[in-house]
């Protein structure tokens, strides 16, 4: 881009000198040829830029389609913030259990596919939670085990890189409970026994130039 502008400036200067009769040794044919070359470079650059914009728009449109599918197919809700997006996925756990349920794997598969296709350089944080039954310390450990279980699935079956995914626990944190105070045994409080997934992408969409 810089070289193109330098060339254009030089040609325009020569052209001006030529009009004033001061460009000795520079023929009109040479000036015309250089101007034609600069015009062609501008056209090629404009075509390239237009192609990149079209590609970016297609990628963003495709990403929007994938995110909408997560909403429609799995009832995923999303919260956007500066440089990151939180996915509240319907991945829950039985009482006092950290093992991932089979019925929750499809949504994790779809999430991993979105990360690989659009956020390959992003950091994914798996946040683990527990209901308020038991001690706070125990529930912090249980939330960590749940987060680690989901991380393991994302980096094996999901194909994400191990250093791309981290696991943290918020345990029974009162301000993060979906249904405050609800807890097991049994199915009661399962909404609080969950994980959330956060993509920290810094505003970058792979392949979209953003």
C-alpha distance (Angstrom), angle and dihedral (degrees) to the residues before:
residue distance angle dihedral
X1 . . .
X2 3.84 . .
X3 3.81 92.3 .
X4 3.78 89.9 50.9
X5 3.79 92.6 54.3
X6 3.81 91.4 45.3
X7 3.80 89.9 52.1
X8 3.81 91.4 47.6
X9 3.81 91.9 50.0
X10 3.78 91.3 49.9
X11 3.79 93.2 48.5
X12 3.80 92.6 47.0
X13 3.79 88.8 50.0
X14 3.76 91.9 50.9
X15 3.78 90.0 46.4
X16 3.79 91.0 53.2
X17 3.77 91.5 47.8
X18 3.77 89.6 48.3
X19 3.78 91.0 54.8
X20 3.79 88.6 52.0
X21 3.76 93.1 49.1
X22 3.82 92.0 -116.9
X23 3.81 101.8 111.2
X24 3.79 99.6 91.0
X25 3.78 113.1 -167.7
X26 3.82 94.2 15.6
X27 3.78 110.6 111.5
X28 3.77 125.8 -154.9
X29 3.79 87.5 -116.5
X30 3.81 90.9 57.9
X31 3.79 91.4 49.2
X32 3.79 91.9 48.5
X33 3.79 91.4 49.2
X34 3.80 93.4 50.2
X35 3.79 92.2 46.6
X36 3.79 90.1 49.9
X37 3.81 90.2 51.1
X38 3.80 91.8 50.6
X39 3.81 90.9 48.8
X40 3.81 90.1 51.6
X41 3.81 91.5 49.3
X42 3.80 89.9 51.7
X43 3.79 91.4 50.4
X44 3.81 92.2 48.5
X45 3.80 91.7 47.8
X46 3.80 91.7 48.9
X47 3.80 90.9 49.6
X48 3.81 90.6 50.3
X49 3.80 92.3 49.2
X50 3.79 91.4 47.8
X51 3.80 90.0 51.2
X52 3.80 92.0 51.0
X53 3.80 91.3 49.5
X54 3.81 90.9 49.9
X55 3.81 90.2 49.6
X56 3.80 91.5 49.3
X57 3.80 91.8 49.9
X58 3.80 91.4 50.0
X59 3.80 91.7 49.9
X60 3.80 93.2 48.7
X61 3.80 91.0 47.2
X62 3.80 90.5 49.9
X63 3.80 91.0 49.3
X64 3.79 90.9 50.8
X65 3.80 88.8 52.6
X66 3.81 91.5 51.5
X67 3.80 92.6 48.8
X68 3.78 91.2 48.6
X69 3.80 89.2 51.7
X70 3.80 89.6 54.5
X71 3.79 88.8 53.5
X72 3.79 95.5 45.9
X73 3.81 101.3 37.1
X74 3.80 100.1 38.3
X75 3.79 105.7 18.4
X76 3.80 91.1 -118.3
X77 3.79 116.4 168.5
X78 3.78 122.6 -155.6
X79 3.77 135.7 -153.5
X80 3.79 119.5 -162.6
X81 3.78 125.7 -152.6
X82 3.79 134.9 162.8
X83 3.80 107.0 -55.1
X84 3.79 95.7 -12.9
X85 3.78 144.7 69.6
X86 3.79 128.4 -154.1
X87 3.80 119.9 -147.3
X88 3.79 115.0 -156.9
X89 3.77 97.4 -157.4
X90 3.82 125.8 -172.1
X91 3.81 92.9 -115.7
X92 3.80 109.7 135.3
X93 3.79 137.8 167.6
X94 3.75 136.5 -136.6
X95 3.78 116.9 -112.3
X96 3.82 113.2 -67.2
X97 3.82 90.6 -6.2
X98 3.81 130.0 119.3
X99 3.80 98.6 -175.5
X100 3.79 116.1 115.3
X101 3.80 114.6 -114.5
X102 3.82 118.7 -125.4
X103 3.79 92.0 -128.0
X104 3.81 90.4 59.8
X105 3.81 96.8 54.2
X106 3.84 98.7 82.5
X107 3.80 93.6 62.6
X108 3.81 90.1 49.6
X109 3.81 89.6 50.4
X110 3.80 90.6 53.7
X111 3.80 92.1 45.5
X112 3.81 91.8 51.0
X113 3.81 90.6 50.1
X114 3.80 90.8 53.8
X115 3.81 91.3 49.7
X116 3.81 92.8 49.1
X117 3.79 93.9 47.5
X118 3.80 100.5 41.3
X119 3.81 110.9 12.3
X120 3.78 103.7 34.6
X121 3.81 92.3 144.4
X122 3.80 96.0 44.0
X123 3.79 128.3 107.5
X124 3.81 115.6 -119.2
X125 3.79 118.9 -154.1
X126 3.79 119.7 -163.2
X127 3.79 110.0 -154.6
X128 3.80 115.1 -157.9
X129 3.81 125.5 -156.0
X130 3.79 139.7 -175.2
X131 3.77 134.6 -164.1
X132 3.84 116.8 -107.0
X133 3.81 96.4 -101.1
X134 3.81 110.1 118.4
X135 3.78 129.8 12.0
X136 3.78 124.0 -32.4
X137 3.80 91.7 -120.6
X138 3.80 92.4 51.5
X139 3.79 92.1 48.5
X140 3.78 91.4 50.3
X141 3.79 89.0 56.0
X142 3.80 91.3 44.7
X143 3.80 91.2 50.9
X144 3.80 89.1 51.1
X145 3.80 91.8 51.3
X146 3.79 90.1 50.9
X147 3.79 91.9 49.6
X148 3.81 90.5 48.0
X149 3.82 90.0 50.5
X150 3.79 91.5 55.2
X151 3.81 92.2 42.9
X152 3.79 89.7 53.7
X153 3.79 91.0 52.1
X154 3.81 93.5 48.0
X155 3.80 92.2 50.8
X156 3.80 95.6 45.4
X157 3.79 112.6 30.4
X158 3.81 91.6 17.7
X159 3.80 94.8 50.4
X160 3.81 97.6 -135.1
X161 3.79 119.0 146.3
X162 3.83 114.4 -98.7
X163 3.80 92.3 -129.3
X164 3.80 89.5 51.8
X165 3.81 95.1 63.1
X166 3.78 128.9 59.9
X167 3.80 131.0 -178.6
X168 3.81 126.1 -140.6
X169 3.79 133.9 171.3
X170 3.77 131.8 -136.5
X171 3.78 92.0 175.8
X172 3.79 112.4 -168.1
X173 3.83 94.9 -19.2
X174 3.79 104.0 170.3
X175 3.79 94.4 -142.6
X176 3.81 90.9 56.0
X177 3.79 99.4 48.6
X178 3.79 113.2 117.1
X179 3.82 91.8 -153.1
X180 3.81 106.3 24.5
X181 3.77 112.9 -125.3
X182 3.82 96.4 -1.1
X183 3.80 113.4 137.6
X184 3.78 144.3 153.7
X185 2.94 166.4 -116.3
X186 3.77 94.6 157.0
X187 3.79 126.5 10.5
X188 3.78 94.0 -42.3
X189 3.79 109.3 112.0
X190 3.81 95.3 15.1
X191 3.82 87.9 132.6
X192 3.81 87.4 68.0
X193 3.81 93.6 48.4
X194 3.77 96.9 77.6
X195 3.77 150.6 101.5
X196 3.78 132.4 -118.9
X197 3.79 124.3 -155.2
X198 3.80 123.1 -141.3
X199 3.80 124.8 -167.5
X200 3.80 112.8 -157.6
X201 3.79 101.3 -165.4
X202 3.79 103.7 151.6
X203 3.81 89.9 -132.1
X204 3.82 94.9 -59.9
X205 3.80 122.0 136.3
X206 3.78 111.1 -170.6
X207 3.78 112.7 -116.4
X208 3.79 92.9 5.8
X209 3.79 98.5 88.3
X210 3.80 90.9 -127.1
